[in-house]
């Protein structure tokens, strides 16, 4: 097992990094954790999100991500289902834009 340091996006924006305009997230089931760690930045800066959710690694992650995005007024549109594993789905979330 290899340990890597992880930090919340909210802790980086404004101090060590500029506010993002676009976020691509493909982190094998840890999407909810990452979204929670970016909640303040998402609410304040409203970047566009491209999110790959991995139900194959963590059942329920898709529903939890979509609920969190809805609470932040981020409508998510399903844009791709993985042909090899339909439990992996990609969403585009554009704040304030219904697609």
Order of alpha helices (4+ residues) and beta strands (2+ residues): alpha-beta-alpha-alpha-beta-alpha-beta-beta
